[in-house]
Amino acid sequence: MAPRFGAVITAGGRSSRLGPIGEVIPKGLLPLVAPGPDAPPETAIGRIVRSLRAAGVTDIVVASTDHPWFGLAAASYGIRQVVVPPTGEFDAVRLGWHALPRCELGAVVSSDNVFPAGVLEGFLGCPEPGVSVVAGSPKASIRRYTEVTVTDGGHALPLVTGLVEKPDKDAAGLAKAGAYRFPGPVLDDLVARGVEADRFGEHSMTEALLRVMRADPVLAYEFPSSFLDIGTPVGLDEAIGALAAERDAAGAVDHGNGHGHGRTALAEAPT
């Protein structure tokens, strides 16, 4: 029997970096692709939910602010919602995980990010069920790995030795891509411990992950292509353009050979 797999989508931020638009509409629910005749507009959270379900995740909760759209979106997507204080990603993970039924495997995905088609599913389904895995940016200058770890499934992933929050291009560490996967007991232990009161936003989750690394192995799953952070106007604009190109490319492949698979423009988009 497959392990019960739960996921927390973190959406507890106030979207302040987006300026006025973020004060009105939560970034995870901003329309990224215009609606079609038979389809609603694409949002980051809707895209994440679709990927989670494709990867076999059975229980999903969005840990969000009290903006009324989150309740409506949760009902529309058929997932649960828990309202969290704007105190940081760690608190969103803690309260979201507690709101889920008991799961043997847990994932955490940030609603700030738009992932290329199929990439998040690959990360969630990587065959290392007994270890913690963090998604990394494909930037060579910010890797911090040690020896390659070979797991029971025979697949090799490097062991993470450091994490950097929002690194510049010369930082010596692993840039997180807003996606993590943990064995249930590791996530239980992580959320049972607090973080320093002055650690806010995504920095609180970085601190928690560094604590996990001191006790349990954390492996790096380097994304094969870039993801986009929609927390800024520039990132949002890039995501809208990349998804439009992705849809156009998929449509061209559909018309060309009857299959909707192939390389998309999002794989070439900058982070």
C-alpha positions in Angstrom: 0.0 0.0 0.0 1.3 3.4 -0.9 2.1 5.7 2.1 -0.4 8.4 2.9 1.1 11.5 1.4 0.1 15.0 2.7 1.1 18.5 1.5 1.1 22.0 2.9 0.9 24.9 0.4 2.3 28.0 2.2 0.5 31.2 1.5 0.8 33.2 4.7 2.7 36.2 3.3 1.1 39.6 2.7 2.5 39.9 -0.9 4.1 43.2 0.1 6.8 43.0 -2.6 4.1 43.2 -5.3 3.0 46.6 -4.2 -0.6 47.7 -4.6 -1.7 44.6 -6.5 -0.5 42.4 -3.7 -2.6 44.4 -1.3 -5.8 43.4 -3.2 -5.1 39.9 -4.5 -2.9 37.2 -2.9 0.0 36.4 -5.2 -0.8 32.7 -5.2 -4.3 33.5 -6.6 -3.3 36.0 -9.3 -4.4 34.9 -12.8 -1.3 33.9 -14.7 -3.0 32.6 -17.9 -6.2 34.2 -19.2 -9.3 32.0 -19.0 -10.3 30.1 -22.0 -13.9 29.2 -23.2 -14.0 26.1 -21.0 -11.3 26.8 -18.4 -10.8 29.1 -15.4 -7.7 31.4 -15.2 -4.4 29.6 -14.2 -3.0 30.5 -10.8 0.1 29.4 -9.0 -1.8 27.5 -6.3 -4.1 25.8 -8.9 -1.0 24.7 -10.8 0.6 23.4 -7.6 -2.6 21.5 -6.6 -2.7 19.8 -10.0 1.0 18.8 -9.7 0.5 17.4 -6.1 -2.4 15.3 -7.2 -0.5 14.0 -10.2 2.3 12.9 -7.8 -0.1 10.9 -5.7 -0.6 13.4 -2.8 -3.9 12.5 -1.1 -4.3 15.3 1.4 -3.7 19.0 0.7 -4.0 22.0 2.9 -3.3 25.7 2.1 -1.9 27.6 5.1 -2.9 31.1 4.2 -3.8 34.5 5.5 -7.4 35.4 6.2 -8.1 36.9 2.8 -11.6 35.6 1.8 -10.4 34.4 -1.6 -8.4 31.6 0.0 -11.5 30.0 1.4 -13.2 30.3 -2.0 -10.2 28.9 -3.8 -9.8 26.0 -1.3 -13.4 25.0 -1.9 -13.0 25.3 -5.6 -9.8 23.2 -5.7 -11.2 20.6 -3.2 -8.5 21.2 -0.6 -8.5 22.3 3.1 -7.6 25.7 4.4 -6.1 26.8 7.7 -5.6 30.5 8.5 -2.2 31.3 9.8 -0.6 34.5 11.3 1.8 36.4 9.1 4.8 35.4 11.2 6.7 33.3 8.8 6.8 30.2 6.6 7.7 28.0 9.5 4.4 28.8 11.3 2.5 28.1 8.1 4.2 24.7 7.8 3.6 23.9 11.5 -0.1 24.8 11.5 -0.7 23.3 8.1 0.9 20.0 9.0 -1.2 19.8 12.2 -4.4 20.4 10.2 -3.7 17.3 8.0 -4.5 13.7 9.0 -1.6 11.5 10.0 0.6 11.0 6.9 3.7 8.9 6.4 5.1 11.4 3.9 4.8 15.2 3.7 5.5 17.9 1.2 5.8 21.6 1.6 5.4 23.9 -1.5 5.5 27.7 -1.5 2.7 29.5 -3.4 5.3 32.1 -4.5 6.7 29.8 -7.2 5.7 28.7 -10.6 7.4 25.5 -11.7 7.9 24.3 -15.2 5.5 21.6 -16.4 6.2 18.2 -14.9 9.1 19.4 -12.7 7.3 19.5 -9.4 5.8 16.0 -10.0 9.3 14.7 -10.7 10.6 16.1 -7.4 7.7 14.8 -5.3 8.0 11.3 -6.8 11.8 10.9 -6.6 12.4 7.4 -5.2 13.9 8.3 -1.8 10.9 7.9 0.5 12.9 7.5 3.7 14.9 10.8 3.6 14.3 14.5 3.5 14.7 16.1 0.1 14.9 19.9 -0.7 14.6 21.3 -4.2 17.5 23.4 -5.4 18.1 25.9 -8.1 20.1 24.8 -11.1 22.7 27.5 -10.6 26.2 26.1 -10.3 27.5 29.0 -8.3 25.2 28.4 -5.3 25.5 24.7 -4.8 26.7 23.3 -1.5 26.8 19.6 -1.6 29.1 16.9 -0.4 29.4 13.3 -1.5 26.7 11.6 -3.6 24.3 9.5 -1.5 23.0 6.3 -3.1 19.6 5.3 -1.7 17.9 2.0 -1.5 16.3 2.6 -4.9 19.7 2.8 -6.4 19.3 6.5 -7.3 22.0 9.0 -6.4 21.3 12.4 -4.9 23.9 14.7 -3.2 23.8 15.4 0.5 23.1 19.0 1.4 25.6 20.7 3.7 24.3 24.3 3.6 21.3 26.4 2.7 21.2 30.1 1.7 18.0 32.2 1.8 17.6 34.4 -1.3 21.3 34.2 -2.3 23.0 36.5 -4.7 24.8 34.9 -7.6 28.0 34.5 -5.8 26.7 32.9 -2.6 28.2 29.6 -1.6 25.2 27.5 -0.7 22.1 25.8 -2.0 19.4 28.1 -3.1 16.0 26.7 -2.1 13.3 26.5 -4.7 10.4 26.5 -2.3 9.7 22.8 -2.3 10.5 20.2 0.3 9.6 16.6 1.0 10.0 14.8 4.4 9.2 11.5 6.0 6.3 12.1 8.3 8.3 11.6 11.6 11.0 14.2 10.4 8.3 16.7 9.7 6.6 15.9 13.1 9.9 16.7 14.8 10.5 19.8 12.8 7.2 21.4 13.6 7.4 20.4 17.3 10.4 22.7 17.8 10.2 26.5 17.6 12.4 29.0 15.8 13.8 32.2 17.1 11.2 34.9 17.5 13.1 37.3 15.2 13.2 35.0 12.3 10.4 36.0 9.9 9.2 35.0 6.4 11.1 32.3 4.6 14.1 32.7 6.9 12.2 30.9 9.6 11.9 27.8 7.4 15.6 28.0 6.5 16.5 28.0 10.1 14.2 25.0 10.7 15.8 23.1 7.8 19.3 23.7 9.1 18.3 22.2 12.4 17.0 19.1 10.6 20.3 18.8 8.7 22.1 18.5 12.0 20.1 15.4 12.9 19.0 13.7 9.7 20.3 13.6 6.1 18.8 16.1 3.7 19.3 15.4 0.0 19.3 17.9 -2.9 17.0 17.4 -5.9 18.3 19.9 -8.4 15.5 21.1 -10.7 16.4 20.4 -14.4 15.1 23.8 -15.4 14.3 27.2 -13.8 11.4 28.1 -11.7 9.9 31.6 -11.4 9.2 33.6 -8.2 6.0 35.6 -8.6 6.6 37.7 -5.4 7.8 40.7 -7.4 6.3 42.6 -10.3 9.2 41.5 -12.5 8.9 37.9 -11.6 5.1 38.0 -12.1 5.5 39.5 -15.5 8.1 36.8 -16.5 5.8 34.1 -15.2 2.8 35.3 -17.2 5.0 35.5 -20.4 6.6 32.1 -19.8 3.2 30.3 -19.2 1.7 31.9 -22.3 4.7 30.6 -24.3 4.4 27.2 -22.6 0.7 26.9 -23.6 1.5 28.0 -27.1 4.3 25.4 -27.4 2.1 22.7 -26.0 -0.6 23.6 -28.5 1.9 23.6 -31.4 3.0 20.1 -30.4 -0.6 19.0 -30.1 -1.4 20.2 -33.6 1.9 18.8 -35.0 1.8 15.2 -33.8 -1.2 14.7 -31.5 0.9 14.7 -28.3 1.1 17.4 -25.7 4.6 16.7 -24.5 7.9 18.4 -25.3 10.2 21.1 -24.1 8.5 24.3 -23.1 9.5 27.9 -23.0 9.3 28.0 -19.2 12.4 25.7 -19.1 14.4 28.6 -20.5 13.0 31.3 -18.3 15.3 33.0 -15.8 14.8 32.6 -12.0 
